[in-house]
């Protein structure tokens, strides 16, 4: 049976006290943008979704997921603070289901102009190796 990778990643991240201190409950799994009603003035937010990957090993026990993260903030510096907290929590992170996580590249500072909001966010991708057994 396939695990819910996004729920497992969220459970891993929510347990990190330093990251939780930055984003609180504003951690949106399976999302490319924060929930309706969110504004960066509410505080930094983290959105992520699996964008692909493979299932490794003959027994199909390791899910190798490529995950897109967007770290939102009211300013460039707030978006970067959210990104650094995510990096500290996730890069080389390990837990019960999270076997290993690695940043694919450094984050990129962008503005979300899709909805005329011009919100700052850091875009970054991670490889998350999850126990699928």
C-alpha positions as CSV (number, residue, x, y, z in Angstrom):
1,X,0.0,0.0,0.0
2,X,1.3,3.5,-0.9
3,X,1.8,5.9,1.9
4,X,0.4,9.5,1.8
5,X,3.8,11.1,1.2
6,X,2.6,14.7,1.7
7,X,1.0,13.9,5.0
8,X,4.1,12.1,6.2
9,X,6.3,15.0,5.2
10,X,4.0,17.4,7.0
11,X,4.0,15.2,10.2
12,X,7.8,15.2,10.1
13,X,8.0,19.0,9.6
14,X,5.4,19.9,12.2
15,X,7.4,18.2,14.9
16,X,10.4,20.6,14.3
17,X,10.0,23.2,17.0
18,X,12.1,25.9,15.2
19,X,10.2,25.6,12.0
20,X,6.9,25.5,13.9
21,X,7.9,28.7,15.7
22,X,8.2,30.4,12.3
23,X,5.2,29.0,10.4
24,X,2.9,27.7,13.1
25,X,-0.1,26.0,11.6
26,X,0.4,27.7,8.2
27,X,1.9,24.6,6.7
28,X,-0.1,23.5,3.6
29,X,0.6,19.9,2.3
30,X,-0.4,19.2,-1.3
31,X,-0.7,22.8,-2.1
32,X,1.0,25.3,-4.5
33,X,-0.4,28.3,-2.6
34,X,-1.6,29.0,0.9
35,X,-5.2,28.5,1.9
36,X,-7.9,31.0,0.8
37,X,-7.9,33.9,3.3
38,X,-4.2,33.8,4.1
39,X,-2.1,36.9,3.7
40,X,1.6,37.2,4.3
41,X,0.8,39.7,7.1
42,X,-0.5,36.6,9.0
43,X,3.1,35.3,9.2
44,X,5.3,33.1,7.1
45,X,3.7,30.1,5.4
46,X,5.0,26.9,3.9
47,X,3.3,25.1,0.9
48,X,4.5,21.9,-0.7
49,X,3.6,19.1,-3.0
50,X,5.2,16.0,-4.5
51,X,6.1,16.7,-8.1
52,X,7.4,13.2,-9.1
53,X,10.0,10.6,-8.1
54,X,10.5,6.9,-8.1
55,X,9.8,3.9,-5.9
56,X,13.1,2.2,-5.1
57,X,14.1,-1.3,-4.2
58,X,12.8,-4.6,-5.4
59,X,10.3,-4.7,-2.5
60,X,9.0,-1.2,-3.3
61,X,9.9,0.0,0.2
62,X,11.5,3.4,-0.5
63,X,9.6,6.2,-2.0
64,X,12.0,8.7,-3.6
65,X,9.9,11.9,-3.9
66,X,10.9,15.2,-5.5
67,X,9.0,17.8,-3.5
68,X,8.4,21.5,-4.4
69,X,8.4,23.9,-1.4
70,X,7.3,27.5,-1.4
71,X,8.2,29.5,1.7
72,X,6.0,32.7,1.9
73,X,6.8,35.9,3.8
74,X,5.6,39.4,4.0
75,X,9.0,40.7,2.9
76,X,12.0,39.2,1.1
77,X,13.7,38.7,4.5
78,X,10.6,36.9,6.0
79,X,10.4,34.6,3.0
80,X,14.1,33.9,3.4
81,X,13.7,33.3,7.2
82,X,11.0,30.7,6.4
83,X,13.2,29.1,3.9
84,X,16.2,28.8,6.3
85,X,13.9,27.3,9.0
86,X,12.8,24.7,6.4
87,X,16.3,24.0,5.4
88,X,17.4,23.5,9.0
89,X,14.5,21.2,9.6
90,X,14.5,19.1,6.4
91,X,18.0,19.0,4.9
92,X,19.6,15.7,5.9
93,X,16.5,15.2,8.1
94,X,15.6,11.8,9.4
95,X,12.6,10.4,11.3
96,X,10.3,7.4,11.6
97,X,9.0,7.5,8.0
98,X,11.5,10.1,6.7
99,X,14.6,8.1,5.8
100,X,16.6,11.0,4.4
101,X,16.0,14.4,2.8
102,X,18.3,16.5,0.7
103,X,18.0,19.9,-0.9
104,X,18.2,19.6,-4.7
105,X,19.5,23.2,-5.0
106,X,19.5,26.5,-3.1
107,X,16.2,28.3,-2.8
108,X,15.2,31.0,-5.3
109,X,13.5,34.3,-4.2
110,X,10.4,35.0,-6.4
111,X,7.2,37.0,-6.2
112,X,3.8,35.4,-6.7
113,X,2.0,37.7,-9.2
114,X,-0.5,35.1,-10.3
115,X,-3.3,36.6,-8.2
116,X,-2.1,40.2,-8.2
117,X,-0.8,39.9,-4.7
118,X,2.9,40.1,-5.3
119,X,3.8,37.9,-2.3
120,X,7.4,37.1,-1.7
121,X,8.4,33.4,-1.6
122,X,11.4,31.2,-1.8
123,X,11.1,28.3,-4.2
124,X,13.1,25.2,-3.4
125,X,13.0,21.5,-4.2
126,X,14.0,18.5,-2.0
127,X,14.5,14.8,-2.5
128,X,12.6,13.0,0.3
129,X,13.3,9.3,0.8
130,X,10.3,7.9,2.7
131,X,9.7,4.4,4.1
132,X,6.9,3.0,2.0
133,X,6.7,-0.4,3.7
